[in-house]
Amino acid sequence: MAARSITKRFPGVVANDAVEFEAEVGEVHALLGENGAGKSTLSNMLTGLYRPDSGHIEVGGEPVQLGSPRAAIAAGIGMVHQHFRLVAPFTVAENIVLGHDPAFLLQRGEIEQRVRALSQQFGLDVDPTARIWQLSVGEQQRVEIIKALYRDARILILDEPTAVLTPQEADKLFETVRALARSGRTVIFISHKLHEVMAVADRVTVLRAGRSVATVRTADVTQRVLASLMVGREVAGPERIARQGPVGEPVLQLADVSAIGDRGVTALSGVSLTVCAGEILGIAGVAGNGQRELAEAITGLRRCTGTIALAGRPLASGSPRAAIEAGIAHVPEDRLGTAVAPSLSIAENLELKRYRLGGMLLRRRAMATAADQLIERYEVKAPGPHAPARQLSGGNLQKVVLGREFAAQPRVLIAASPTRGLDVGAIETVHAHLRDAASRGVAVLLISEDLDEILALADRVAVLFEGRIAGELEGSIATPEALGLLMAGGSAAA
């Protein structure tokens, strides 16, 4: 597959400017770039969602017209998107065959059996009879991967495929990716994790500001070189910064908290935790082990038993307003689906948590002024305060969410996968904001499947396994191996 001098313009911006990209048969080719660099636009053209304004796309050395996603699928191109294309009320199997197999109702058992076989073959465990709304973000990503494999795509584009996987699961996925390449498929691997790119890719094409700036062999470069090509400057990787001074008094306290998940079975069982002022407590675990339910219980989005208290005062179960009024801020794992209203403007999204304080009327001028201040303070790349949230890149959208939550001067911040799908520059920014919040006395609960992130930021690390706390380690002595064992249900001392 190749893109020859591809250009794509939108009102006021050139998303791709004469991009050159070529991935060979049997190759794993990584596509790198900051959020907003043009990766998604290029991927959308390669999969028929957009049409280039100039230039052309080649498959098998021949120019092709990809006027629709169906045309791309017919050409053997499949993609696992960062923001999932799934129908929440449908089952896993129904989503996988949606638009592909018209005889689904006559072959339900056969299709579910094939989905199970694919799940087991590629180590992507998921129940084909479960409904999408019952699944965690990590499980939904597995469904998207299986969907592409089900269609036997010859060219597979993976957009941040390991964002919610443990290191062990990521290693298994790498084996799958390499096996796909050995079978004669072309795999285009989009990731912000440079060590993954170095581990799995044969070559890398770097996009910056809509242009292709370099294509290099991974054997010839280092992670630092790739990071510099991405952002145009030297970037430090996630490194642990030693805490200066002791933590403060306990702020958030959970005692014997249990909750029922969307499938009607216990998702949290007897969880007890304490987070102190100025402390970052990391919650590690494989996706689907209760992380989402934990965040929702604390923020009042899910009813629970046991006690959740803020500075010794119990919170009402299942009341988001009580959590907000008590000083709990929340950065959910699904930015576009939960954290913001995509069709509302930046200014309107910032007002969502504070409009009740100003009476019945919205003060549009004040909202725009506040949004302008946030855009400047957090360096959000946006046309202005009235731009719809859906137009922002992942990194800029996350800055808006963080800015909104910090504006309320919270006592507790629940941050769930705050850098999922972001590039190295955006990750660096988000990490700085989390450290800054802790330095100002905010109690931070960081829920993440990215162990590099946990190890770089957390003062303490607790591991969730099957809804229970499997173990707890000091951040200064925690290792990926010890955490990985706990995440798999073993012992850190094993």
C-alpha positions in Angstrom: 0.0 0.0 0.0 1.2 3.5 -0.8 0.1 7.1 -0.5 1.6 9.3 -3.3 1.7 13.0 -2.6 -1.6 13.0 -0.7 -3.1 16.3 0.3 -6.2 16.9 2.3 -7.6 20.3 3.3 -10.3 21.3 5.7 -11.6 24.8 6.3 -8.7 26.8 7.7 -6.2 23.9 7.9 -4.2 21.6 5.7 -4.4 18.2 7.5 -2.1 16.4 5.0 0.4 18.2 2.8 1.9 16.1 0.0 2.3 13.1 2.3 4.4 10.2 1.0 3.9 6.9 2.6 4.6 3.3 1.5 4.2 0.0 3.3 5.4 -3.2 1.8 3.8 -6.7 1.7 4.9 -8.7 4.7 6.0 -5.5 6.6 5.0 -4.0 9.9 5.2 -0.3 9.2 4.7 2.2 12.1 3.1 5.6 11.6 4.2 8.2 14.2 3.3 11.7 14.9 1.9 14.1 17.5 -1.9 14.4 18.0 -2.9 16.7 15.1 0.0 15.7 12.9 -2.3 14.2 10.3 -2.2 10.5 11.2 -5.9 10.1 11.5 -6.6 12.0 8.4 -4.2 9.9 6.4 -5.7 6.7 7.9 -9.2 7.8 7.1 -8.2 8.3 3.5 -6.5 4.9 3.4 -9.8 3.4 4.6 -12.2 5.3 2.4 -13.7 7.6 5.0 -12.1 10.7 3.3 -11.1 11.4 -0.3 -7.8 13.1 -1.0 -7.9 16.6 -2.6 -4.8 15.6 -4.6 -2.5 12.7 -5.0 -3.5 9.1 -5.1 -3.5 5.8 -3.2 -2.0 2.5 -4.5 -2.8 -1.1 -3.5 -0.6 -3.7 -5.0 1.2 -1.1 -7.1 -2.0 0.0 -8.8 -3.9 3.2 -8.2 -7.3 2.7 -6.5 -10.3 4.8 -5.8 -11.4 4.3 -2.2 -14.7 6.2 -2.2 -16.2 4.5 0.8 -15.2 2.1 3.7 -16.9 -0.7 1.8 -14.6 -0.1 -1.1 -11.6 -0.2 1.2 -12.8 -3.5 2.8 -13.3 -4.9 -0.7 -9.7 -3.9 -1.5 -8.6 -5.9 1.6 -8.0 -2.9 3.9 -9.2 -3.1 7.6 -8.7 -0.7 10.4 -9.0 -0.8 14.2 -9.9 2.8 15.1 -8.8 4.6 18.3 -12.4 5.7 18.9 -14.4 2.5 18.4 -17.0 1.9 15.7 -19.3 -0.3 17.7 -23.1 -0.4 18.3 -23.6 -0.5 22.1 -26.8 -2.5 22.3 -25.6 -5.2 20.0 -23.6 -8.3 21.0 -19.9 -8.8 20.2 -20.7 -11.3 17.4 -23.4 -9.0 15.9 -20.9 -6.1 15.8 -18.2 -8.2 14.2 -20.5 -9.3 11.3 -22.4 -6.1 11.0 -22.5 -5.0 7.4 -20.4 -8.1 6.4 -22.5 -11.2 6.8 -26.2 -10.8 5.7 -27.2 -14.3 6.9 -26.2 -13.7 10.5 -29.5 -14.8 12.0 -29.2 -18.2 10.2 -25.7 -18.8 11.3 -25.5 -17.3 14.8 -24.0 -20.4 16.4 -21.4 -20.9 13.7 -20.4 -17.2 13.7 -20.1 -17.1 17.5 -17.9 -20.3 17.3 -15.7 -18.6 14.8 -15.4 -15.5 16.9 -14.4 -17.6 19.9 -11.8 -19.4 17.8 -10.3 -16.1 16.7 -10.3 -14.8 20.3 -8.4 -17.8 21.5 -6.1 -17.9 18.5 -4.9 -14.3 18.9 -5.1 -14.1 22.7 -8.0 -11.5 22.7 -10.4 -13.1 25.1 -13.9 -11.7 24.8 -17.4 -13.3 25.1 -19.1 -13.2 21.7 -22.6 -13.1 23.4 -21.8 -10.1 25.6 -23.3 -6.7 24.6 -20.9 -3.9 23.9 -22.3 -1.6 26.6 -21.3 -4.3 29.1 -17.7 -4.3 28.1 -14.8 -2.2 29.4 -12.8 0.0 27.0 -10.1 -2.6 26.7 -12.5 -5.3 25.9 -14.2 -3.1 23.2 -10.8 -2.6 21.6 -10.3 -6.4 21.4 -13.7 -6.6 19.6 -12.4 -4.1 17.0 -9.2 -6.1 16.5 -11.2 -9.4 16.1 -13.6 -7.6 13.7 -10.7 -6.8 11.3 -9.3 -10.3 11.6 -12.7 -11.8 10.9 -12.8 -10.0 7.6 -9.3 -11.4 6.8 -7.9 -8.0 5.8 -4.7 -8.2 3.8 -3.8 -4.7 4.9 -4.5 -4.0 8.6 -4.2 -0.6 10.2 -4.0 -0.7 14.0 -4.5 2.7 15.7 -3.1 2.5 19.3 -3.9 -1.2 19.6 -2.1 -1.8 22.9 -3.3 1.3 24.8 -5.3 -0.8 27.2 -3.1 -4.0 27.4 -0.7 -5.2 30.0 3.0 -5.7 28.9 2.3 -9.4 28.7 -0.7 -8.9 26.5 1.1 -6.4 24.4 3.9 -9.0 23.8 1.3 -11.5 22.7 -0.2 -8.9 20.3 3.3 -8.3 18.9 3.6 -12.0 18.2 0.2 -11.8 16.4 1.3 -8.8 14.4 4.5 -10.4 13.3 2.6 -13.6 12.4 0.2 -11.6 10.2 3.2 -10.0 8.5 4.8 -13.4 7.9 1.6 -14.6 6.4 1.9 -11.9 3.7 -0.2 -9.2 5.2 0.8 -5.6 5.6 0.4 -4.1 9.1 0.3 -0.4 9.6 0.9 0.2 13.3 0.0 3.6 14.8 1.3 4.0 18.3 2.6 6.8 20.7 4.7 4.2 22.6 8.1 4.3 21.1 9.4 1.2 22.7 6.5 -0.7 21.1 7.4 0.7 17.7 11.0 -0.3 18.2 9.9 -3.8 19.2 7.5 -4.6 16.4 8.0 -2.4 13.4 10.3 -2.9 10.5 10.1 0.7 9.3 8.7 4.0 10.6 7.2 7.0 8.8 7.0 10.2 10.9 4.4 12.9 10.3 4.8 16.4 11.7 2.4 19.3 11.1 0.7 17.4 8.2 3.9 16.5 6.4 5.9 13.3 6.1 9.3 14.3 7.5 11.1 10.9 7.5 10.9 7.2 6.9 13.5 5.2 8.7 14.3 1.6 9.6 13.9 0.9 13.3 17.2 -0.9 13.3 18.9 2.3 12.3 17.4 4.7 15.0 16.8 5.1 18.7 13.7 6.0 20.6 15.2 9.5 21.3 15.7 10.1 17.6 12.1 9.1 16.8 10.7 11.3 19.6 12.7 14.3 18.2 11.5 13.7 14.7 7.9 13.6 16.0 7.9 16.9 17.9 10.8 18.7 16.4 12.7 19.0 19.7 14.3 16.8 22.4 11.7 15.1 24.5 12.3 13.3 27.8 10.7 9.9 28.3 8.5 9.1 31.4 11.0 9.2 34.2 10.3 8.8 37.9 10.7 12.0 39.9 11.4 11.5 43.6 8.8 12.9 46.0 9.9 16.0 47.8 8.6 15.7 51.4 5.9 13.6 53.0 2.3 13.3 51.9 -0.5 15.0 53.8 -3.5 13.7 55.7 -5.8 11.1 54.3 -8.4 12.6 52.0 -10.1 9.8 50.0 -10.9 6.7 52.0 -12.7 3.5 50.7 -13.7 0.8 53.2 -15.0 -2.6 52.0 -16.5 -1.1 48.8 -18.3 -3.5 46.5 -20.3 -2.9 43.3 -22.2 -4.8 40.7 -21.1 -4.5 37.0 -23.2 -4.1 33.9 -23.5 -7.8 33.4 -25.2 -8.2 36.8 -22.2 -9.9 38.5 -19.9 -8.5 41.2 -17.2 -6.2 39.6 -15.8 -4.8 42.8 -15.4 -6.9 46.0 -14.3 -5.5 49.4 -12.0 -2.8 48.1 -10.3 -0.7 50.7 -8.0 2.2 49.8 -6.7 5.4 51.2 -5.3 8.4 49.1 -3.6 11.2 51.0 -3.3 14.9 50.1 -0.5 15.4 47.7 -0.2 11.7 46.9 -0.6 9.9 43.6 -2.0 6.4 44.1 -1.7 4.2 41.0 -4.3 1.5 40.2 -2.9 -1.1 37.8 -4.7 -4.0 36.3 -5.7 -5.7 33.1 -8.7 -4.1 31.5 -12.0 -5.5 32.8 -10.9 -6.2 36.4 -13.0 -3.5 38.0 -11.1 -0.3 37.1 -14.1 1.4 35.4 -16.5 0.4 38.2 -14.0 1.7 40.8 -13.9 5.1 39.2 -17.7 5.2 38.7 -18.3 4.2 42.3 -16.1 7.0 43.7 -17.6 9.6 41.4 -21.2 8.6 42.1 -21.9 7.2 38.6 -22.4 3.7 40.0 -24.1 2.6 43.3 -22.0 0.6 45.7 -21.9 -0.9 49.2 -19.3 -0.1 51.8 -18.1 3.4 52.6 -16.5 6.1 50.4 -15.5 9.1 52.5 -13.9 12.4 51.8 -11.9 13.8 54.7 -13.9 11.5 57.0 -17.3 12.4 55.7 -19.2 9.6 53.9 -20.5 10.3 50.4 -24.0 9.3 49.2 -23.8 6.3 47.0 -24.8 6.8 43.3 -24.8 10.6 43.4 -22.5 12.4 41.0 -23.7 15.8 42.3 -22.7 14.8 45.8 -19.2 13.8 44.6 -18.8 17.0 42.6 -19.9 19.2 45.5 -17.5 17.3 47.9 -14.6 18.2 45.6 -14.1 15.1 43.5 -12.9 15.7 39.9 -13.1 13.0 37.2 -11.1 12.5 34.0 -12.9 9.4 32.5 -11.2 6.9 30.3 -13.5 7.6 27.3 -12.8 11.2 26.3 -15.1 11.5 23.4 -18.0 9.4 24.7 -18.1 10.4 28.4 -15.8 13.3 29.2 -17.3 15.8 26.7 -20.3 16.5 24.6 -18.7 16.3 21.1 -21.2 18.6 19.4 -20.9 21.3 22.0 -18.3 24.0 21.8 -15.2 24.2 24.0 -16.8 27.0 26.0 -20.0 25.0 26.5 -18.1 21.9 27.6 -16.2 23.9 30.2 -19.5 25.2 31.6 -21.0 21.7 32.1 -19.9 21.3 35.7 -20.4 24.9 36.9 -23.5 26.3 35.1 -25.7 25.6 38.2 -23.7 28.2 40.1 -24.7 31.1 37.8 -28.5 30.7 37.9 -30.8 29.7 35.0 -29.1 31.8 32.3 -25.8 31.0 30.6 -23.4 33.9 30.4 -22.0 33.5 26.9 -19.4 36.2 27.1 -18.0 35.0 30.4 -18.0 31.5 29.0 -16.0 32.5 26.0 -13.5 34.5 28.1 -13.0 31.5 30.5 -12.5 29.2 27.4 -9.9 31.6 25.9 -8.0 31.6 29.2 -8.0 27.8 29.3 -6.9 27.6 25.7 -4.0 29.9 26.5 -3.0 28.3 29.8 -3.1 24.7 28.6 -1.8 25.5 25.1 -4.9 23.9 23.4 -4.6 24.0 19.7 -8.1 25.1 18.7 -9.6 27.7 16.3 -11.3 29.4 19.3 -13.7 28.9 22.2 -16.6 28.2 19.9 -15.0 25.3 18.1 -17.0 22.0 18.6 -15.1 19.5 20.9 -15.2 16.8 18.2 -12.9 18.9 16.0 -10.0 18.6 18.6 -7.3 16.0 18.5 -7.1 13.6 21.4 -4.3 15.5 23.2 -6.1 18.8 22.9 -9.4 17.3 24.0 -7.7 15.9 27.1 -6.2 19.3 27.9 -9.8 20.7 27.8 -11.0 18.0 30.2 -8.1 18.5 32.6 -8.6 22.3 32.5 -12.3 22.0 33.3 -11.7 19.6 36.2 -8.8 21.6 37.7 -10.9 24.9 37.4 -13.1 23.5 40.2 -10.1 23.4 42.6 -10.8 19.7 43.5 -9.6 18.0 46.6 -9.5 14.6 44.8 -8.8 13.8 41.1 -9.8 10.5 39.6 -7.8 10.1 36.4 -8.7 7.0 34.4 -6.3 6.3 31.5 -5.5 10.0 31.1 -3.0 9.5 28.3 -4.6 6.7 26.4 -3.9 7.2 22.7 -1.8 10.4 23.1 1.6 11.1 21.6 4.8 11.6 23.6 4.4 15.4 23.6 0.8 15.3 24.9 1.7 12.6 27.5 4.5 14.8 28.8 2.0 17.7 29.2 -0.6 15.6 31.0 1.9 14.0 33.3 3.2 17.5 34.3 -0.4 18.6 35.1 -1.0 15.5 37.3 2.3 16.1 39.2 1.4 19.8 39.6 -2.0 18.8 41.0 -0.4 16.6 43.6 2.2 19.3 44.5 -0.8 21.6 45.3 -2.2 19.0 47.7 -4.7 17.3 45.5 -5.2 13.5 46.2 -4.8 11.8 42.8 -6.1 8.4 42.0 -4.4 7.3 38.7 -6.1 4.4 37.0 -4.0 3.1 34.1 -3.1 0.0 32.2 0.2 1.7 31.1 2.8 0.4 33.6 5.4 3.0 32.4 2.9 5.7 33.4 2.1 4.1 36.7 5.8 3.6 37.6 6.7 7.2 36.5 4.0 8.9 38.5 2.7 6.8 41.4 3.9 7.1 45.0 2.1 3.9 45.7 0.7 1.2 43.4 -2.3 -1.0 44.1 -3.3 -3.8 41.7 -6.9 -4.8 40.9 -7.5 -8.4 39.9 -11.0 -9.7 39.5 -12.4 -6.8 41.4 -10.2 -7.2 44.5 -6.9 -5.5 45.6 -4.4 -8.2 44.7 -1.5 -6.3 46.3 0.1 -3.0 47.0 3.7 -1.8 46.4 5.6 1.4 47.1 6.2 3.2 43.8 9.9 3.5 44.4 10.4 -0.2 44.5 7.7 -1.5 42.1 8.8 -3.2 38.9 6.9 -4.2 35.7 7.6 -7.8 36.5 6.2 -7.6 40.1 3.1 -5.7 38.9 2.6 -8.0 36.0 2.5 -11.0 38.3 -0.1 -9.3 40.5 -2.2 -8.3 37.5 -2.3 -12.0 36.4 -3.4 -13.1 39.9 0.0 -14.2 41.2 2.1 -12.8 44.0 4.6 -10.0 43.7 7.0 -12.2 45.7 6.8 -15.1 43.2 
